[in-house]
Amino acid sequence: MDKDNKNTLERLRRFLASELFESASWLAGGGVIKAAVAFLANLALVRLLSPEAFGQFAIIRADVSIVGALLNFRTGPLLLQAPEEELKSENLSRYTGALIAETILVGAGALVTLWLLELLTVGAIVFLITSLATTWISTELKLYERNFEYKNITVFESAGHIFSQVAAVLGAYFGLGALVLYLRNAIRQTTILEGLRRVGGLRRLPIRWLTLDDWHKYFQRLKGFWTDGLLERLYDRTVVMLVGGIAGQEVTGYFYQARRLAITPNQILRPITYRMAFNYFSHRVSVNRQYQSLVRGVVGGGVGLFMVGMAVFALADPVVPWLLGAGWEPVVPMLRAMTGVIVGMPLFATIQAYFMSQNKLKPFLLWGRTGQYLPILSVAAVVLVVPVNAGIYLSIGLSASFAVGVAAAWGAAHYQDRTLRDSNLET
């Protein structure tokens, strides 16, 4: 027994001293800081801006994101997962060539759709330009991230987040109005770029146009990532567009705030549950042990998230009006209906990272994304034909989507692992 205890303590000591634990600690700390700052800044902004302002911002962001989802070539994730030989100049130029095409296509497509929706405002243009620049900065960040430099990444990402939120509150207070919502990402990305420059993390990216053969090779790696990225963005933004189209900008503003509160645990944990998990599964754990690591992460995380979800459900009524103000009381029932988002969203991201690391996204797309889409589409069909509260019903659909999606995706991962083990035994 003493020997077992010593072995357990030794394993614990090695884990606490490991690069993995240090990286997770930095990411978790940064996630807490960013979530706390965003939460406090949001409390100030809801008192300075109207629900309609938040609603219009949510719709503009949804439009740009949907265009981006259709025309996004997922360069960052592909580079993070790619083997080392893909980082040589002749291979790397294939990714940057795709980035050039993506920038042109997304920029033109978003301008057209914003104009058709009569949303081509100064704020929308600022947001679009920043979104296009973010894709390039994210590519640089992914290349730097491959080395598990999460301490530096956390520092300048947290700094960017703090600067952008503080600037938004000050701008709203001094009369810039809703424009501050669109300026936040520009400030954040500028800070991240400067952080990368200071630590020597910027890499000169080779630029060239791609040939047909280049595109063929690129799309061979891209297809699963592109489909998953498309479905992920379409899911989130389509819900916002549905609320806006059915219930108007005011209800969309309430829905936006409820969802913002519901995804706070995911904002804190996502750097670990998705970002580091993807890097870890891709480069730091053997294929035979990936599923065991996934099970530990999902079970352990699920218990903690369930407790958080129950606490939010119980405390939403007194806490939300006190935090946001009496005018935001409609957020309470929507937030309670999104308990499934609180629990399921981080778990869904971990399972997604597991499949992405293997570049075998077909089972995840078939089961996980189908399980995610069916509940929300079913609820949306009801909302479109029955006169019910669109905000609350779509909030329930959001919860059901993540609950069903997690169960279906985890089942696909289990089946895939079992099939692999059976085939190994046969050989």
Secondary structure, DSSP 8 states (H G I E B T S, - for coil): -HHHHHHHHHHHHHHHTSHHHHHHHHHHHHHHHHHHHHHHHHHHHHHHS-HHHHHHHHHHHHHHHHHHHHH---HHHHHHHS-GGGGSHHHHHHHHHHHHHHHHHHHHHHHHHHHHTT---HHHHHHHHHHHHHHHHHHHHHHHHTTT-HHHHHHHHHHHHHHHHHHHHHHHHTT-TTHHHHHHHHHHHHHHHHHHHHTT-----------HHHHHHHHHHHHHHHHHHHHHHHHHHHHHHHHHHHHHHHHHHHHHHHHHHHTHHHHHHHIIIIIIHHHHHHHTS-HHHHHHHHHHHHHHHHHHHHHHHHHHHHHHHHHHHHHH-GGGTTHHHHHHHTHHHHHHHHHHHHHHHHHHHHT--HHIIIIIIHHHHHHHHHHHHHHHHS-S-HHHHHHHHHHHHHHHHHHHHHHHHHHHHHHHHHHHHH-
